[in-house]
Amino acid sequence: VEISKDLKKRGFSFLGPTIVYAHMQATGLVNDHLVSCFRHAETSKML
């Protein structure tokens, strides 16, 4: 939420917490793979 608020102050529009979080997932800043997921171990090493 803080990131989206900061970006709105800087002139960005149509930007909310959902879009910012989705971008963080897409760029690898957030790993939402469950521990039981076959990709969890590999993606955890990337962070």
BELLIN-V647108 format. One record per residue. RES is the residue in three letters. NEAR is the number of other ideal C-beta (glycine too) atoms within 12 Angstrom. D_CENTER is the distance of its C-alpha to the mean C-alpha in whole Angstrom. Layout:
res=RES near=NEAR d_center=D_CENTER
res=RES near=NEAR d_center=D_CENTER
This chain:
res=VAL near=14 d_center=11
res=GLU near=11 d_center=13
res=ILE near=22 d_center=11
res=SER near=22 d_center=12
res=LYS near=14 d_center=15
res=ASP near=14 d_center=15
res=LEU near=19 d_center=15
res=LYS near=18 d_center=17
res=LYS near=12 d_center=20
res=ARG near=11 d_center=19
res=GLY near=9 d_center=20
res=PHE near=16 d_center=17
res=SER near=11 d_center=18
res=PHE near=11 d_center=17
res=LEU near=21 d_center=13
res=GLY near=17 d_center=12
res=PRO near=17 d_center=9
res=THR near=14 d_center=9
res=ILE near=19 d_center=8
res=VAL near=24 d_center=6
res=TYR near=19 d_center=4
res=ALA near=17 d_center=5
res=HIS near=19 d_center=5
res=MET near=18 d_center=2
res=GLN near=16 d_center=4
res=ALA near=13 d_center=7
res=THR near=13 d_center=7
res=GLY near=16 d_center=7
res=LEU near=16 d_center=6
res=VAL near=18 d_center=5
res=ASN near=21 d_center=8
res=ASP near=18 d_center=9
res=HIS near=19 d_center=12
res=LEU near=12 d_center=15
res=VAL near=12 d_center=18
res=SER near=8 d_center=20
res=CYS near=13 d_center=18
res=PHE near=10 d_center=20
res=ARG near=15 d_center=17
res=HIS near=16 d_center=16
res=ALA near=15 d_center=18
res=GLU near=13 d_center=18
res=THR near=19 d_center=14
res=SER near=16 d_center=14
res=LYS near=11 d_center=17
res=MET near=14 d_center=14
res=LEU near=15 d_center=12
